[in-house]
């Protein structure tokens, strides 16, 4: 029972870390896209 609880909590922690890392990667990509878009607009105008 104790083992099952710790296993489940560790799974939740791993899932949470995965989601956080994925979200961080998406935000980083979006920020790079916005930066490139800004540079693109500066070049255009």
SEGU-104192 format. One line per field, with one value per residue (C-alpha): residue number from 1; residue in three letters; z, x, y. Coordinates in Angstrom, 3 decimals. Layout:
<nodes>
num = (NUM, ...)
residuo = (ALA, ...)
c3 = (Z, ...)
c1 = (X, ...)
c2 = (Y, ...)
</nodes>
This chain:
<nodes>
num = (1, 2, 3, 4, 5, 6, 7, 8, 9, 10, 11, 12, 13, 14, 15, 16, 17, 18, 19, 20, 21, 22, 23, 24, 25, 26, 27, 28, 29, 30, 31, 32, 33, 34, 35, 36, 37, 38, 39, 40, 41, 42, 43, 44, 45)
residuo = (UNK, UNK, UNK, UNK, UNK, UNK, UNK, UNK, UNK, UNK, UNK, UNK, UNK, UNK, UNK, UNK, UNK, UNK, UNK, UNK, UNK, UNK, UNK, UNK, UNK, UNK, UNK, UNK, UNK, UNK, UNK, UNK, UNK, UNK, UNK, UNK, UNK, UNK, UNK, UNK, UNK, UNK, UNK, UNK, UNK)
c3 = (0.000, 0.987, -2.083, -4.346, -2.957, -3.450, -6.950, -7.877, -6.444, -8.269, -11.486, -10.923, -10.270, -13.456, -15.454, -13.908, -14.730, -18.293, -18.717, -17.261, -19.545, -22.577, -21.703, -21.242, -24.637, -26.298, -24.641, -25.709, -29.310, -29.247, -27.884, -30.639, -33.259, -31.870, -31.867, -35.480, -36.443, -34.863, -36.777, -39.947, -39.477, -38.798, -42.021, -43.990, -42.803)
c1 = (0.000, 2.781, 4.783, 1.755, 1.288, 4.933, 4.886, 1.816, 3.251, 6.553, 4.612, 2.732, 6.028, 7.578, 4.479, 4.550, 8.235, 7.623, 4.741, 6.794, 9.753, 7.455, 5.701, 9.060, 10.232, 7.022, 7.374, 11.035, 10.058, 7.281, 9.675, 12.185, 9.424, 8.322, 11.933, 12.403, 9.093, 10.232, 13.532, 11.599, 9.312, 12.283, 13.932, 10.706, 9.861)
c2 = (0.000, 2.380, 1.347, 1.899, 5.419, 6.368, 4.870, 6.918, 10.143, 9.594, 9.029, 12.304, 14.096, 12.692, 13.659, 17.142, 17.598, 16.402, 18.867, 21.731, 20.967, 20.651, 23.939, 25.654, 24.393, 25.638, 29.061, 29.242, 28.423, 31.026, 33.646, 32.852, 33.089, 36.459, 37.690, 36.553, 38.173, 41.435, 41.319, 40.450, 43.477, 45.768, 44.530, 45.005, 48.515)
</nodes>
